[in-house]
Amino acid sequence: MVKVITLYRAPADAAAFERWYVQHLARIERIPHLRRLEVSRIWGTPLGASPFHLMVEMYFDDRAAMEAALRSPEAAEASADLSRFMAGQVLVMFADAFEEERSKE
């Protein structure tokens, strides 16, 4: 699998961010080929406060599926919405995702 990771910086107005994000999440959920969506609310780091507020991970079967999804009208709509509300306040990355099997010992 592959994923798109988006880190959202801590907003100046948390209440406005939360109202916007509910609508934005609905846009993300409409992106085709999306296999899994994971949202993490960040509350700190080992050194204290984090500059990030939220992490969203969008999983796809492979790079071809991710690239097709990112070219879709639904992704364009979500991207435009993100640019309008969070311009310069997000970090977007692409990654290969795998799970490591661990023994239960």
C-alpha positions in Angstrom: 0.0 0.0 0.0 0.9 3.6 -0.3 -0.4 6.7 1.5 -0.7 10.4 1.4 0.2 11.9 4.8 -1.0 15.4 5.5 0.1 17.3 8.7 -2.0 20.3 9.6 -0.2 22.9 11.7 -1.9 24.1 14.9 -4.5 26.6 13.9 -4.8 30.1 15.4 -8.6 29.6 15.8 -9.2 25.9 16.8 -13.0 26.3 16.7 -13.0 27.7 13.2 -10.6 24.9 12.1 -12.9 22.2 13.6 -16.0 23.6 11.8 -14.1 23.8 8.5 -12.5 20.3 8.9 -15.8 18.5 9.3 -16.7 19.7 5.7 -13.2 19.1 4.4 -13.2 15.5 5.7 -16.4 14.8 3.8 -14.6 16.0 0.6 -11.6 13.7 1.4 -13.9 10.7 1.9 -15.3 11.1 -1.7 -11.9 10.7 -3.3 -11.9 7.5 -5.5 -9.6 4.5 -4.8 -9.3 5.5 -1.1 -8.9 2.2 0.8 -8.5 3.6 4.3 -8.5 6.9 6.0 -6.9 7.5 9.4 -7.1 10.8 11.3 -4.9 11.4 14.3 -5.3 14.4 16.6 -1.8 15.3 17.8 -1.4 16.4 21.4 2.3 16.5 22.0 5.8 15.3 21.4 8.5 13.9 23.8 9.7 17.5 24.2 6.3 19.1 24.8 4.0 20.9 22.4 3.8 20.0 18.8 3.6 22.5 15.9 1.0 20.1 14.3 -2.6 19.7 15.3 -3.8 16.9 13.0 -2.4 14.1 10.8 -4.4 12.5 8.1 -3.3 9.4 6.3 -5.1 8.3 3.1 -4.2 4.8 2.0 -4.3 3.4 -1.6 -3.6 0.0 -3.0 -0.6 1.2 -5.0 1.0 4.3 -6.6 -1.1 3.9 -9.8 -4.3 4.0 -7.7 -3.0 7.0 -5.7 -2.0 8.9 -8.8 -5.4 8.3 -10.4 -7.1 9.4 -7.1 -5.1 12.6 -7.0 -6.0 13.4 -10.6 -9.7 13.0 -9.8 -12.2 15.9 -9.6 -12.9 15.0 -6.0 -9.2 15.3 -5.1 -9.0 18.6 -6.9 -12.0 19.9 -4.9 -10.4 18.8 -1.6 -7.1 20.3 -2.6 -8.7 23.7 -3.5 -10.6 23.7 -0.2 -7.3 22.9 1.6 -5.5 25.7 -0.2 -8.2 28.2 0.6 -8.4 27.5 4.4 -4.9 26.2 5.3 -2.6 27.9 2.7 1.0 27.4 3.9 -0.2 25.5 7.0 0.1 21.9 5.9 2.8 19.5 5.0 1.9 16.8 2.4 4.1 13.6 1.9 3.8 10.4 0.0 5.0 7.1 1.5 5.1 3.3 1.1 3.1 1.7 3.9 3.6 -1.8 5.3 3.0 -3.6 8.5 5.7 -5.5 10.3 4.6 -8.7 11.8 5.8 -9.1 15.4 5.8 -12.2 17.5 3.6 -12.2 20.6 6.4 -13.3 22.9 
